[in-house]
Amino acid sequence: MKKLLWIVIVLLVAVVMAVTAPAEEKHKEAMMKAVKEYVDEEAENRGFGDNGITRLGKNVVVQAVKTALNSKLKFDNYYLFNMTHVTLDGEDKTLSLGILGMVVTFDKDMLRENLEEATRTKEVEKVEKAAAKEEARELKRQLKEQRKLEKKLAKEKRRQERAAAKEAKRKAKEESKKSKI
């Protein structure tokens, strides 16, 4: 009888765990809450006041992370519990665990490192984009100069051809006058 009671208890606990396992959206909400807390904490630590620009910057960071989470976050449902993880630099990192209707987020250090890396990457991309833009402008300017020069050379060639044709016509006229005399 005790064995049956234990089996019923274990099955009951398993059913409760399965029914209360949080959905993927709960994981994303928990991750976004952790991100917002981290961003607020970092802004405070770096001495940024709570003004419109700071709030705008925080919102930009949060939206960038939200977009990244939507594209890179992987949700694994194990029926009794579930987890989210992300693969960064070939390494799988667990971000949250959902059990009994709760979501626990992990690894604030990893979050900090990845947000700082994303910020550095964005800055590098910005610099590279500006350099590429400048390079494209310079190339465009050079192409414009080259076309201008080609047009000038073509115009000079046509002028020379007209002058040569005129000279040939003049010589032909002179020859015809000499032959008549």
Secondary structure, DSSP 8 states (H G I E B T S, - for coil): -HHHHHHHHHHHHHHHHHHH---HHHHHHHHHHHHHHHHHHHHHHTT--SSHHHHHHHHHHHHHHHHHHHHH-EEEE-SS-EEEEEEETTEEEEEEEEETTEEEE--HHHHHHHHHHHHHHHHHHHHHHHHHHHHHHHHHHHHHHHHHHHHHHHHHHHHHHHHHHHHHHHHHHHHHHHHH-
